[in-house]
Amino acid sequence: MGKEQQTIGLSGAVFTIVGFVIGVSIFILPGQIAATAGPGVIVSYLIAAVAALFSCLVAAQIGMIVPKSGAGFLSVAAFLSPFWGFMLVWLMLGAASLAVALLGYGFADYMAHLLPGFDRQYVAITVILIFGMINLLGATTAVWMQSLMVVFFLGTLTIFSSVGIINIDPENLTPFLPNGWGPVWTSAVPAFFSFAGFMMIIELGGEIKNARTNIPRALFYSFVIVLVFYVSVSLALIGGIPWTQLSGVDAPIALAASILFPPSILVIILWCALIAAATSINGMVLGYSRYMIPLSNTYLIPKFFGRQSKRHHTPIFGVLFMVVLGIVWAVMETTVMDIATGIVVALMGAQVLIGAALLGYKCRQVANGEHVSILQRYGPYLSAIGLIATSLLFMGMGLIGSKQIVMLTVAYSSIGLFVYVLRMRTMSISISQVKQAIAREIDSVRRQF
């Protein structure tokens, strides 16, 4: 494969992350969490932010070590094993395509408030197809669209939170923990789902200008922006509506906006929610479709599946795979909602692998006798261990009490194992040649940057 086109600057990377991470969840989850945690919803988001910080720290370091598209796979395959690299992709694609379907339905549900009468499933499939076509036009077009959408919905949320905070009723904030600390801690799990996705940016590493510098910067700026918006929107929401009235409310931000603003502004809020869902779909397809490139370059899938368009260097099959699988999940509407928790479990499992890959890299670096500073020596260990520990914790909390999710996780992982073994037995090269190909991909970074 030739040199990747580095078309995404720092601002484009920030817009991509923010639009992907915030998404439509900010219009739904704060109200649901506040319905049990009360004003303590703010604390739930802060707890989740600590866990998300580990994701950003590890992603920043992986992005500097392997500033190349598909960096998550390459780092796990190189510093753990090709098998675990394949399983990382298997988990991420399953979770991402399922999330695309769920976001498509989120888009459809908000659209129903503006343009009622359209079939929910038809709208979900259509919006997935639209953003699939946008991504086939190349990363530049997709990021440009992402930037416009993010600017619009962040501007709207800024107005909402500012007006809401100015008009806070202090009585709505007392008692701050009406049900104690228990709901605050348990609510940190769905709150963490709102922060999931920071690691997506490392999958675009080869298309980011000055990636070794801009990936850490983009993660830092994005983390601050996301945290500020979650806290400010939650504060405006619970300050304007008693938390006891939020139970069962599907569109809490729209409810609060109807109190704070005239009806015309409510329409803007609904459009803002549509755009937020769209940015998440766009970010999912943009980021995770890139996995097909390094998979094909290292023989773990047939070369054909990593084919890129000559004009835009877009991974054609990667985009089509995400779109088709997302539509399959969308068609299976009755089962998608039942296994939504599986998204979190899969993402946490992938984060454990990426954290372990960073540990593997540092161990190899020490074994080779490379000179590093104290911060460079111990910082990655602390971030990787922190990411692994928090991911296992949230993964366990997602599995407890749900036999269906446990069975689904085992079944899906078993299929991935079968596909990997089948590929290893049917291809004409050895595992040592696969490892050599992975090493070449990593080495090409040094020549390219």
FIMIRO-447220 format. One line per 2 residues: number of its first residue (from 1); for each residue y, x, z of N, C-alpha, C. Coordinates in steps of 0.1 Angstrom, whole numbers, always signed. Layout:
// FIMIRO-447220
NUM> Y/X/Z/Y/X/Z/Y/X/Z ~ ...
***
This chain:
// FIMIRO-447220
1> -12/+8/+0/+0/+0/+0/+12/+9/+0 ~ +23/+5/-7/+35/+13/-8/+43/+10/+4
3> +55/+17/+4/+64/+16/+15/+69/+2/+17 ~ +69/-3/+29/+73/-17/+31/+88/-18/+30
5> +93/-29/+25/+107/-32/+23/+113/-35/+37 ~ +123/-26/+41/+129/-29/+54/+142/-37/+52
7> +141/-50/+53/+152/-59/+49/+158/-66/+61 ~ +151/-65/+73/+156/-72/+85/+164/-63/+94
9> +177/-67/+96/+185/-59/+105/+184/-63/+119 ~ +192/-57/+128/+191/-61/+142/+194/-76/+145
11> +205/-81/+139/+208/-95/+141/+197/-104/+135 ~ +192/-101/+124/+181/-109/+119/+169/-109/+128
13> +166/-98/+134/+154/-97/+143/+157/-105/+156 ~ +170/-105/+161/+173/-113/+172/+172/-128/+169
15> +178/-132/+158/+177/-146/+154/+163/-151/+152 ~ +154/-142/+147/+140/-146/+145/+133/-148/+158
17> +135/-139/+167/+129/-140/+181/+134/-152/+188 ~ +147/-154/+189/+153/-165/+197/+149/-178/+191
19> +149/-180/+178/+145/-192/+172/+130/-195/+174 ~ +122/-185/+174/+108/-186/+175/+104/-190/+190
21> +111/-183/+199/+107/-184/+213/+112/-198/+219 ~ +125/-200/+217/+131/-212/+223/+125/-225/+217
23> +127/-226/+204/+120/-238/+197/+123/-251/+203 ~ +114/-260/+201/+116/-274/+205/+113/-276/+220
25> +106/-266/+226/+102/-268/+240/+114/-270/+250 ~ +125/-264/+246/+137/-265/+255/+142/-280/+256
27> +138/-288/+246/+142/-302/+245/+132/-311/+253 ~ +121/-305/+257/+111/-313/+263/+107/-308/+277
29> +103/-295/+278/+97/-290/+291/+106/-290/+303 ~ +119/-287/+302/+127/-287/+314/+127/-301/+322
31> +127/-312/+314/+126/-325/+321/+112/-327/+327 ~ +102/-323/+320/+88/-325/+326/+86/-317/+338
33> +91/-305/+338/+90/-296/+350/+98/-301/+361 ~ +110/-305/+358/+119/-310/+369/+114/-323/+375
35> +105/-330/+368/+100/-343/+373/+91/-340/+385 ~ +85/-328/+386/+77/-325/+398/+83/-314/+407
37> +90/-304/+401/+96/-293/+408/+110/-297/+413 ~ +116/-307/+408/+130/-311/+412/+139/-300/+407
39> +150/-298/+413/+160/-287/+410/+153/-273/+409 ~ +142/-272/+416/+135/-259/+416/+129/-255/+402
41> +132/-264/+392/+128/-260/+378/+134/-247/+374 ~ +146/-244/+380/+153/-232/+377/+145/-220/+382
43> +139/-221/+394/+131/-211/+400/+118/-209/+391 ~ +113/-220/+387/+100/-219/+378/+103/-211/+366
45> +115/-213/+360/+118/-205/+348/+120/-191/+351 ~ +126/-188/+363/+128/-174/+367/+115/-167/+369
47> +105/-174/+375/+92/-168/+378/+85/-165/+364 ~ +86/-175/+355/+80/-173/+342/+87/-161/+335
49> +100/-160/+337/+108/-149/+330/+103/-135/+335 ~ +99/-134/+347/+93/-121/+352/+81/-117/+344
51> +72/-127/+342/+60/-125/+334/+64/-122/+320 ~ +74/-129/+314/+78/-127/+300/+84/-113/+299
53> +90/-108/+309/+96/-95/+309/+86/-84/+306 ~ +74/-85/+312/+63/-75/+309/+60/-76/+294
55> +59/-88/+288/+56/-89/+274/+67/-81/+266 ~ +79/-83/+269/+90/-76/+262/+89/-61/+264
57> +86/-56/+276/+85/-42/+278/+74/-35/+270 ~ +62/-42/+270/+51/-37/+262/+53/-38/+247
59> +59/-49/+243/+62/-51/+229/+72/-40/+224 ~ +82/-37/+232/+92/-27/+229/+85/-13/+227
61> +76/-10/+235/+69/+3/+235/+59/+4/+223 ~ +52/-7/+221/+43/-8/+209/+51/-7/+196
63> +62/-14/+196/+71/-13/+184/+76/+0/+181 ~ +78/+9/+191/+83/+22/+189/+71/+31/+185
65> +59/+29/+190/+48/+37/+187/+43/+34/+173 ~ +42/+21/+170/+37/+17/+157/+47/+8/+150
67> +58/+13/+145/+68/+4/+138/+64/+0/+124 ~ +54/-8/+124/+48/-12/+111/+43/-26/+112
69> +43/-34/+101/+38/-47/+101/+24/-48/+105 ~ +21/-58/+114/+7/-58/+120/+5/-48/+131
71> +16/-44/+138/+15/-34/+148/+6/-38/+160 ~ +5/-51/+163/-4/-55/+174/-18/-52/+170
73> -23/-56/+158/-36/-53/+154/-39/-38/+154 ~ -30/-30/+147/-31/-16/+145/-32/-9/+159
75> -24/-12/+168/-25/-6/+181/-37/-8/+189 ~ -42/-21/+189/-55/-24/+195/-67/-18/+188
77> -67/-18/+175/-78/-13/+167/-78/+2/+169 ~ -67/+9/+169/-66/+24/+170/-69/+29/+184
79> -63/+22/+194/-64/+27/+208/-75/+21/+217 ~ -81/+10/+211/-93/+4/+218/-105/+5/+208
81> -106/-4/+199/-117/-3/+189/-114/-13/+178 ~ -119/-11/+165/-117/-21/+154/-122/-35/+158
83> -133/-36/+166/-137/-49/+170/-126/-57/+178 ~ -121/-50/+188/-110/-57/+196/-98/-59/+188
85> -95/-51/+178/-84/-53/+169/-86/-66/+161 ~ -98/-68/+156/-102/-80/+148/-101/-92/+157
87> -106/-91/+170/-106/-103/+179/-91/-106/+183 ~ -83/-96/+184/-69/-99/+186/-63/-108/+175
89> -65/-104/+163/-61/-112/+152/-67/-126/+152 ~ -80/-127/+155/-87/-140/+155/-81/-149/+165
91> -77/-144/+177/-71/-152/+187/-57/-156/+183 ~ -49/-147/+178/-35/-150/+175/-34/-160/+163
93> -42/-158/+153/-42/-168/+142/-46/-182/+146 ~ -56/-182/+154/-61/-195/+159/-50/-202/+167
95> -44/-195/+177/-33/-201/+185/-21/-204/+177 ~ -17/-195/+168/-5/-197/+160/-6/-209/+150
97> -17/-210/+144/-19/-221/+134/-20/-235/+142 ~ -26/-235/+153/-26/-247/+162/-12/-250/+166
99> -4/-240/+170/+9/-242/+175/+18/-247/+163 ~ +15/-243/+151/+23/-248/+139/+20/-263/+138
101> +8/-267/+140/+5/-281/+139/+12/-289/+149 ~ +12/-284/+162/+18/-291/+173/+33/-292/+171
103> +39/-281/+166/+54/-281/+163/+57/-291/+152 ~ +48/-292/+142/+50/-301/+131/+51/-315/+137
105> +42/-318/+146/+42/-332/+152/+55/-333/+161 ~ +59/-323/+168/+71/-323/+175/+83/-326/+166
107> +83/-320/+155/+94/-323/+145/+93/-338/+141 ~ +81/-343/+138/+79/-356/+134/+84/-366/+145
109> +81/-363/+157/+85/-372/+168/+100/-374/+170 ~ +107/-362/+168/+122/-363/+169/+128/-370/+157
111> +121/-367/+146/+126/-373/+133/+125/-389/+134 ~ +115/-393/+141/+113/-408/+143/+125/-415/+149
113> +133/-407/+158/+145/-413/+164/+156/-414/+154 ~ +156/-405/+144/+167/-405/+134/+163/-414/+121
115> +151/-412/+117/+146/-419/+104/+133/-425/+107 ~ +133/-437/+114/+120/-443/+117/+114/-449/+105
117> +101/-450/+106/+93/-457/+95/+84/-447/+88 ~ +86/-434/+89/+78/-424/+82/+65/-422/+90
119> +54/-420/+83/+42/-417/+89/+42/-403/+96 ~ +38/-403/+109/+39/-391/+117/+32/-379/+111
121> +20/-382/+107/+11/-371/+102/+17/-366/+88 ~ +22/-375/+80/+27/-371/+67/+40/-362/+69
123> +48/-365/+79/+60/-357/+81/+56/-343/+86 ~ +46/-343/+96/+41/-330/+101/+36/-321/+90
125> +28/-326/+81/+22/-318/+71/+33/-314/+61 ~ +42/-322/+58/+53/-319/+49/+61/-307/+53
127> +65/-308/+66/+74/-297/+71/+67/-284/+72 ~ +53/-284/+74/+45/-272/+74/+45/-266/+60
129> +43/-275/+50/+43/-270/+36/+57/-264/+32 ~ +68/-271/+36/+81/-266/+32/+83/-252/+37
131> +80/-249/+50/+83/-236/+55/+72/-226/+50 ~ +61/-230/+46/+52/-221/+39/+58/-217/+26
133> +64/-226/+18/+70/-222/+6/+82/-213/+8 ~ +90/-216/+18/+101/-207/+21/+97/-193/+24
135> +86/-191/+32/+81/-178/+35/+75/-171/+23 ~ +70/-178/+13/+65/-172/+1/+76/-166/-7
137> +88/-170/-5/+100/-164/-12/+104/-151/-6 ~ +97/-146/+5/+100/-133/+11/+107/-134/+24
139> +106/-123/+32/+111/-122/+45/+126/-124/+46 ~ +133/-119/+36/+148/-120/+35/+152/-134/+35
141> +146/-143/+27/+149/-157/+26/+146/-164/+39 ~ +134/-161/+44/+129/-167/+56/+138/-164/+68
143> +142/-151/+69/+151/-147/+81/+165/-153/+79 ~ +170/-154/+66/+183/-160/+64/+183/-175/+68
145> +173/-182/+64/+171/-196/+69/+170/-197/+84 ~ +163/-188/+90/+161/-187/+104/+175/-185/+111
147> +183/-176/+106/+196/-173/+112/+205/-185/+112 ~ +205/-192/+101/+214/-204/+100/+210/-215/+110
149> +197/-217/+111/+192/-228/+119/+194/-224/+134 ~ +192/-211/+138/+194/-207/+152/+208/-208/+156
151> +218/-204/+147/+232/-205/+150/+236/-220/+153 ~ +230/-229/+145/+234/-243/+147/+229/-248/+160
153> +216/-246/+163/+210/-253/+175/+215/-246/+188 ~ +218/-232/+187/+223/-226/+199/+237/-230/+202
155> +245/-233/+191/+259/-238/+193/+259/-251/+200 ~ +250/-260/+195/+248/-273/+201/+244/-273/+215
157> +234/-264/+219/+230/-263/+232/+240/-257/+241 ~ +249/-248/+236/+260/-242/+244/+270/-253/+248
159> +273/-262/+239/+282/-273/+242/+276/-282/+252 ~ +263/-286/+250/+256/-294/+260/+256/-289/+274
161> +251/-276/+275/+250/-270/+288/+264/-268/+295 ~ +274/-264/+287/+287/-262/+293/+293/-275/+298
163> +292/-285/+290/+298/-298/+295/+289/-303/+307 ~ +276/-302/+306/+267/-306/+317/+270/-299/+330
165> +272/-286/+329/+274/-278/+341/+288/-282/+348 ~ +298/-284/+339/+311/-288/+344/+311/-301/+351
167> +302/-310/+347/+301/-324/+352/+289/-326/+362 ~ +284/-315/+368/+273/-315/+377/+276/-324/+389
169> +267/-332/+393/+268/-340/+406/+260/-332/+416 ~ +267/-326/+426/+260/-318/+436/+249/-325/+443
171> +250/-338/+445/+239/-346/+452/+226/-345/+444 ~ +227/-343/+431/+214/-342/+423/+207/-329/+426
173> +213/-319/+432/+207/-306/+434/+202/-305/+449 ~ +203/-315/+456/+198/-315/+470/+188/-326/+473
175> +177/-323/+479/+172/-310/+483/+167/-302/+471 ~ +169/-289/+471/+166/-281/+460/+151/-280/+457
177> +143/-280/+467/+128/-280/+466/+123/-292/+473 ~ +124/-304/+466/+120/-317/+473/+105/-317/+476
179> +97/-311/+468/+82/-311/+470/+77/-298/+475 ~ +85/-289/+479/+81/-276/+484/+79/-266/+473
181> +73/-254/+476/+71/-244/+467/+59/-246/+457 ~ +49/-254/+461/+37/-256/+453/+40/-260/+439
183> +47/-271/+436/+50/-275/+422/+59/-264/+415 ~ +67/-257/+422/+75/-247/+416/+66/-236/+410
185> +56/-231/+417/+47/-221/+413/+38/-226/+401 ~ +32/-238/+403/+23/-243/+393/+31/-246/+380
187> +44/-250/+381/+52/-253/+370/+56/-241/+362 ~ +54/-229/+368/+57/-217/+361/+48/-214/+349
189> +36/-221/+349/+27/-219/+338/+32/-226/+325 ~ +36/-239/+325/+42/-244/+313/+55/-238/+310
191> +63/-234/+320/+75/-227/+318/+73/-214/+310 ~ +62/-207/+314/+59/-195/+306/+56/-197/+292
193> +50/-209/+289/+48/-212/+275/+61/-212/+267 ~ +72/-216/+274/+85/-216/+267/+90/-202/+264
195> +84/-192/+271/+88/-178/+268/+78/-171/+259 ~ +67/-177/+256/+57/-170/+247/+63/-168/+234
197> +60/-156/+228/+64/-153/+214/+72/-141/+212 ~ +76/-134/+223/+84/-122/+221/+77/-111/+214
199> +64/-111/+215/+56/-100/+209/+55/-102/+194 ~ +59/-114/+189/+58/-116/+174/+66/-106/+166
201> +77/-101/+172/+86/-92/+164/+79/-79/+160 ~ +69/-75/+168/+62/-62/+164/+54/-64/+151
203> +50/-76/+148/+42/-79/+136/+51/-77/+123 ~ +64/-76/+125/+73/-75/+114/+79/-61/+114
205> +73/-52/+121/+79/-38/+123/+82/-31/+111 ~ +73/-32/+101/+75/-25/+88/+87/-30/+80
207> +92/-42/+83/+102/-48/+75/+116/-48/+83 ~ +116/-42/+94/+128/-41/+102/+135/-27/+100
209> +148/-27/+97/+155/-15/+96/+156/-7/+109 ~ +154/+6/+108/+154/+14/+120/+146/+8/+131
211> +134/+5/+129/+125/-3/+138/+124/+3/+152 ~ +123/+16/+153/+121/+22/+166/+132/+20/+175
213> +144/+18/+170/+156/+15/+178/+159/+0/+179 ~ +157/-7/+167/+161/-21/+167/+151/-30/+174
215> +138/-27/+174/+129/-36/+181/+132/-37/+196 ~ +133/-25/+203/+137/-27/+217/+150/-34/+219
217> +160/-31/+211/+173/-37/+213/+172/-52/+210 ~ +164/-56/+200/+163/-70/+197/+156/-78/+208
219> +146/-71/+214/+138/-77/+225/+147/-79/+237 ~ +155/-69/+240/+164/-70/+252/+175/-81/+250
221> +182/-81/+238/+192/-91/+236/+186/-105/+236 ~ +174/-106/+229/+167/-119/+228/+163/-125/+242
223> +158/-116/+250/+153/-120/+264/+165/-125/+272 ~ +176/-118/+271/+188/-123/+279/+193/-136/+274
225> +193/-138/+260/+198/-150/+254/+189/-162/+258 ~ +176/-160/+257/+166/-170/+260/+167/-174/+275
227> +167/-165/+284/+168/-168/+298/+180/-176/+301 ~ +192/-171/+296/+204/-178/+299/+204/-193/+294
229> +198/-195/+283/+198/-209/+277/+188/-217/+285 ~ +176/-212/+289/+167/-220/+297/+173/-224/+310
231> +179/-215/+317/+185/-218/+330/+197/-227/+329 ~ +206/-224/+320/+218/-233/+318/+215/-247/+314
233> +206/-248/+305/+202/-262/+300/+195/-269/+311 ~ +186/-263/+319/+179/-269/+330/+189/-273/+341
235> +199/-265/+343/+209/-268/+354/+217/-280/+349 ~ +221/-280/+337/+229/-291/+332/+221/-304/+332
237> +208/-303/+329/+199/-315/+329/+198/-321/+343 ~ +194/-313/+353/+191/-318/+366/+204/-321/+374
239> +215/-315/+369/+228/-318/+376/+234/-331/+371 ~ +229/-336/+360/+234/-348/+355/+225/-360/+357
241> +212/-358/+359/+203/-368/+360/+194/-365/+373 ~ +193/-375/+382/+184/-372/+394/+170/-369/+389
243> +164/-359/+395/+151/-354/+390/+140/-365/+391 ~ +142/-375/+400/+132/-386/+402/+132/-395/+389
245> +142/-395/+381/+143/-403/+369/+138/-397/+357 ~ +133/-384/+358/+129/-377/+346/+114/-378/+343
247> +106/-384/+352/+92/-386/+350/+90/-395/+338 ~ +81/-391/+329/+78/-399/+317/+88/-400/+306
249> +99/-392/+308/+109/-392/+297/+105/-381/+287 ~ +104/-386/+274/+99/-377/+264/+111/-369/+258
251> +123/-373/+259/+134/-366/+253/+145/-365/+264 ~ +143/-357/+274/+153/-356/+285/+167/-351/+281
253> +167/-342/+272/+180/-337/+267/+188/-348/+260 ~ +181/-356/+252/+188/-367/+245/+193/-377/+256
255> +185/-379/+266/+189/-389/+277/+202/-384/+284 ~ +202/-371/+287/+214/-365/+294/+226/-365/+284
257> +223/-362/+272/+234/-362/+262/+240/-376/+260 ~ +232/-387/+261/+237/-400/+260/+246/-404/+272
259> +245/-397/+283/+254/-399/+294/+266/-391/+293 ~ +265/-379/+288/+276/-369/+288/+285/-371/+275
261> +279/-376/+264/+286/-376/+251/+286/-390/+245 ~ +295/-392/+235/+294/-405/+228/+282/-405/+219
263> +279/-417/+213/+266/-418/+205/+266/-409/+193 ~ +277/-405/+187/+277/-396/+176/+272/-383/+179
265> +275/-378/+192/+270/-365/+196/+255/-365/+198 ~ +250/-377/+203/+235/-378/+205/+227/-375/+192
267> +233/-380/+181/+227/-378/+168/+226/-363/+165 ~ +236/-355/+169/+236/-341/+166/+226/-334/+175
269> +224/-339/+187/+214/-334/+196/+200/-336/+190 ~ +197/-347/+184/+184/-350/+178/+182/-341/+166
271> +193/-339/+158/+192/-329/+147/+189/-315/+152 ~ +195/-312/+163/+193/-299/+169/+179/-297/+173
273> +173/-307/+178/+158/-306/+182/+150/-304/+170 ~ +153/-311/+159/+146/-310/+146/+147/-295/+141
275> +158/-290/+142/+160/-276/+137/+153/-266/+146 ~ +153/-269/+159/+146/-260/+169/+131/-259/+165
277> +125/-271/+163/+111/-272/+159/+109/-264/+146 ~ +118/-266/+136/+117/-259/+124/+117/-244/+125
279> +126/-239/+134/+127/-224/+135/+114/-218/+141 ~ +108/-226/+150/+95/-221/+156/+84/-221/+145
281> +83/-231/+137/+74/-231/+126/+76/-220/+117 ~ +89/-218/+113/+92/-207/+104/+89/-193/+110
283> +92/-191/+123/+88/-179/+129/+74/-176/+130 ~ +66/-187/+133/+51/-185/+134/+46/-180/+120
285> +49/-187/+109/+44/-184/+96/+49/-170/+92 ~ +62/-167/+95/+68/-154/+91/+61/-142/+98
287> +58/-144/+111/+53/-133/+119/+38/-131/+117 ~ +30/-141/+119/+16/-139/+120/+9/-138/+107
289> +16/-142/+96/+10/-141/+82/+8/-126/+79 ~ +16/-117/+85/+15/-103/+82/+2/-96/+87
291> -5/-103/+95/-18/-97/+100/-28/-94/+89 ~ -27/-101/+78/-36/-100/+67/-35/-86/+60
293> -23/-80/+61/-21/-67/+54/-29/-56/+60 ~ -27/-53/+73/-34/-42/+79/-49/-45/+80
295> -53/-58/+81/-68/-61/+81/-74/-57/+68 ~ -68/-60/+57/-73/-57/+44/-73/-42/+42
297> -62/-35/+46/-61/-21/+44/-71/-13/+52 ~ -77/-19/+62/-87/-12/+70/-101/-18/+68
299> -103/-26/+57/-116/-31/+53/-122/-41/+62 ~ -115/-46/+72/-120/-56/+81/-121/-70/+74
301> -113/-72/+63/-114/-83/+55/-114/-78/+40 ~ -119/-85/+30/-118/-81/+16/-103/-78/+12
303> -102/-68/+4/-89/-64/-1/-80/-75/-6 ~ -87/-84/-13/-80/-95/-20/-71/-103/-10
305> -76/-105/+2/-69/-113/+12/-56/-107/+17 ~ -54/-94/+15/-42/-88/+19/-32/-86/+7
307> -34/-93/-4/-26/-92/-15/-12/-97/-12 ~ -2/-89/-18/+12/-92/-16/+19/-95/-29
309> +29/-104/-29/+36/-107/-41/+44/-95/-45 ~ +44/-92/-59/+51/-80/-64/+66/-80/-62
311> +72/-92/-62/+86/-93/-61/+91/-93/-47 ~ +85/-100/-38/+90/-101/-24/+81/-94/-14
313> +70/-88/-18/+61/-82/-9/+56/-91/+2 ~ +55/-104/+0/+51/-113/+10/+35/-114/+9
315> +29/-114/+21/+14/-115/+21/+10/-129/+18 ~ +7/-131/+5/+5/-144/-1/-7/-152/+7
317> -18/-145/+8/-29/-152/+15/-26/-154/+30 ~ -19/-145/+36/-15/-147/+50/-7/-159/+52
319> +3/-162/+44/+11/-174/+45/+3/-186/+42 ~ -6/-185/+31/-14/-197/+28/-24/-200/+39
321> -30/-190/+45/-39/-191/+55/-33/-199/+67 ~ -21/-195/+71/-14/-201/+82/-11/-216/+79
323> -6/-218/+67/-2/-232/+63/-15/-241/+62 ~ -25/-236/+55/-37/-244/+54/-44/-247/+67
325> -45/-237/+76/-51/-239/+88/-43/-248/+97 ~ -29/-246/+96/-20/-255/+104/-22/-270/+99
327> -23/-272/+86/-25/-286/+81/-39/-291/+85 ~ -49/-283/+86/-62/-287/+90/-61/-292/+105
329> -54/-285/+113/-53/-289/+127/-44/-302/+128 ~ -34/-303/+119/-26/-315/+119/-33/-327/+115
331> -43/-326/+106/-51/-337/+101/-60/-341/+113 ~ -65/-332/+121/-73/-335/+132/-64/-338/+144
333> -56/-348/+143/-46/-352/+153/-52/-355/+166 ~ -63/-362/+166/-68/-366/+179/-73/-355/+188
335> -77/-344/+181/-83/-333/+189/-72/-322/+192 ~ -62/-321/+184/-52/-311/+186/-45/-312/+199
337> -41/-324/+203/-34/-326/+216/-43/-323/+228 ~ -56/-326/+226/-65/-323/+237/-67/-308/+240
339> -65/-300/+230/-68/-286/+232/-55/-277/+232 ~ -43/-284/+234/-31/-276/+233/-30/-265/+243
341> -37/-267/+255/-37/-256/+265/-44/-244/+259 ~ -53/-245/+250/-60/-234/+243/-50/-224/+237
343> -38/-229/+233/-28/-220/+228/-24/-209/+238 ~ -21/-214/+250/-17/-204/+260/-29/-195/+264
345> -41/-200/+265/-52/-192/+268/-54/-181/+258 ~ -53/-184/+245/-55/-175/+234/-44/-164/+234
347> -32/-168/+236/-21/-159/+237/-22/-149/+248 ~ -26/-154/+260/-28/-146/+271/-39/-135/+269
349> -50/-140/+262/-61/-131/+259/-56/-120/+250 ~ -48/-123/+240/-42/-113/+231/-33/-104/+238
351> -25/-108/+248/-16/-100/+255/-24/-90/+264 ~ -35/-94/+269/-44/-85/+277/-48/-73/+268
353> -52/-77/+255/-57/-66/+246/-45/-57/+242 ~ -33/-62/+240/-22/-53/+236/-18/-44/+248
355> -19/-50/+260/-16/-42/+272/-26/-31/+274 ~ -39/-34/+271/-49/-24/+272/-48/-13/+262
357> -43/-17/+250/-40/-8/+239/-30/+2/+243 ~ -19/-2/+250/-9/+7/+254/-14/+17/+265
359> -23/+12/+273/-29/+21/+283/-38/+31/+276 ~ -45/+27/+265/-53/+36/+258/-45/+46/+251
361> -34/+43/+246/-25/+52/+239/-20/+63/+249 ~ -16/+58/+261/-10/+68/+271/-21/+77/+275
363> -33/+72/+277/-45/+81/+281/-47/+91/+271 ~ -47/+87/+258/-49/+97/+247/-38/+107/+247
365> -26/+103/+249/-14/+112/+249/-15/+122/+260 ~ -19/+118/+272/-21/+127/+283/-33/+137/+280
367> -44/+132/+274/-55/+140/+271/-52/+151/+261 ~ -42/+148/+252/-38/+157/+242/-28/+167/+247
369> -24/+165/+260/-15/+175/+266/+0/+174/+261 ~ +4/+162/+256/+17/+160/+251/+27/+160/+262
371> +38/+166/+261/+48/+167/+272/+57/+155/+271 ~ +58/+147/+282/+66/+136/+283/+73/+136/+297
373> +85/+128/+298/+92/+128/+310/+85/+119/+320 ~ +89/+119/+332/+83/+110/+343/+83/+95/+339
375> +95/+91/+333/+97/+77/+329/+87/+74/+318 ~ +86/+83/+308/+77/+81/+297/+63/+81/+301
377> +60/+88/+312/+46/+89/+316/+41/+77/+324 ~ +50/+73/+334/+46/+62/+342/+51/+48/+338
379> +62/+47/+331/+68/+35/+327/+58/+26/+319 ~ +51/+32/+309/+42/+24/+301/+30/+19/+309
381> +25/+27/+319/+14/+23/+327/+18/+10/+335 ~ +30/+11/+341/+35/+0/+350/+36/-13/+341
383> +42/-12/+329/+44/-24/+321/+31/-29/+316 ~ +22/-20/+312/+9/-25/+307/+1/-32/+317
385> +0/-26/+329/-7/-32/+340/-1/-45/+344 ~ +12/-45/+345/+19/-58/+348/+16/-69/+338
387> +16/-65/+325/+13/-75/+315/-2/-80/+316 ~ -11/-71/+318/-25/-75/+319/-27/-84/+331
389> -21/-80/+342/-23/-88/+355/-17/-102/+353 ~ -5/-103/+348/+2/-116/+347/-5/-125/+336
391> -10/-119/+326/-17/-126/+315/-30/-132/+320 ~ -38/-124/+328/-50/-128/+333/-48/-140/+343
393> -37/-139/+351/-34/-149/+361/-31/-162/+354 ~ -22/-162/+344/-19/-174/+337/-30/-179/+328
395> -38/-170/+323/-50/-174/+316/-60/-182/+325 ~ -62/-176/+337/-71/-183/+346/-66/-196/+351
397> -53/-197/+353/-47/-210/+357/-48/-221/+346 ~ -48/-216/+333/-50/-225/+322/-64/-230/+320
399> -74/-222/+325/-88/-225/+323/-93/-233/+335 ~ -88/-231/+347/-93/-238/+359/-91/-253/+357
401> -102/-260/+360/-101/-275/+359/-103/-281/+345 ~ -106/-272/+335/-107/-278/+322/-120/-272/+315
403> -131/-279/+317/-143/-274/+311/-142/-274/+295 ~ -134/-284/+290/-133/-285/+276/-126/-272/+270
405> -116/-267/+277/-109/-255/+272/-118/-243/+273 ~ -126/-243/+284/-135/-232/+285/-145/-232/+274
407> -151/-243/+271/-161/-244/+260/-155/-241/+247 ~ -143/-246/+244/-136/-243/+232/-133/-228/+230
409> -129/-222/+241/-126/-207/+241/-138/-199/+238 ~ -149/-203/+244/-162/-196/+242/-167/-198/+227
411> -166/-210/+223/-170/-214/+209/-162/-206/+199 ~ -149/-207/+200/-140/-201/+190/-142/-185/+190
413> -143/-179/+202/-145/-165/+203/-159/-161/+197 ~ -169/-170/+199/-182/-167/+193/-182/-167/+178
415> -174/-176/+172/-173/-177/+158/-166/-164/+152 ~ -156/-159/+160/-149/-147/+156/-159/-135/+156
417> -167/-135/+167/-177/-124/+168/-187/-125/+156 ~ -191/-137/+152/-200/-138/+141/-194/-133/+128
419> -181/-137/+126/-174/-133/+114/-173/-118/+113 ~ -170/-112/+124/-169/-97/+125/-182/-90/+121
421> -193/-95/+128/-206/-89/+126/-210/-91/+111 ~ -208/-102/+106/-211/-105/+92/-204/-96/+82
423> -191/-94/+85/-183/-85/+76/-188/-70/+77 ~ -192/-66/+89/-196/-52/+91/-210/-50/+84
425> -218/-60/+83/-231/-59/+77/-231/-60/+62 ~ -221/-67/+57/-221/-70/+42/-212/-60/+35
427> -203/-53/+42/-194/-44/+34/-202/-31/+32 ~ -197/-23/+22/-204/-11/+18/-200/+1/+25
429> -191/+0/+35/-186/+12/+42/-190/+12/+56 ~ -189/+23/+63/-194/+24/+77/-182/+22/+86
431> -185/+20/+99/-175/+18/+109/-166/+31/+110 ~ -172/+42/+108/-164/+55/+109/-153/+55/+98
433> -156/+49/+86/-146/+48/+75/-135/+38/+79 ~ -139/+27/+86/-129/+18/+91/-120/+24/+100
435> -125/+32/+110/-117/+39/+119/-107/+49/+112 ~ -112/+56/+102/-104/+65/+94/-93/+58/+87
437> -96/+46/+82/-85/+38/+75/-75/+34/+85 ~ -79/+30/+97/-69/+26/+108/-61/+38/+112
439> -67/+50/+113/-59/+62/+116/-49/+65/+105 ~ -53/+63/+92/-43/+65/+81/-31/+56/+82
441> -34/+43/+86/-23/+34/+87/-13/+38/+98 ~ -19/+43/+109/-10/+48/+120/-3/+60/+116
443> -10/+69/+109/-3/+82/+105/+8/+79/+94 ~ +6/+69/+86/+16/+66/+76/+29/+62/+82
445> +29/+58/+94/+42/+55/+101/+50/+68/+103 ~ +44/+79/+106/+51/+91/+108/+57/+96/+95
447> +50/+93/+84/+56/+98/+71/+67/+89/+66 ~ +66/+76/+70/+75/+66/+65/+88/+65/+73
449> +88/+69/+86/+100/+67/+94/+105/+81/+98
***
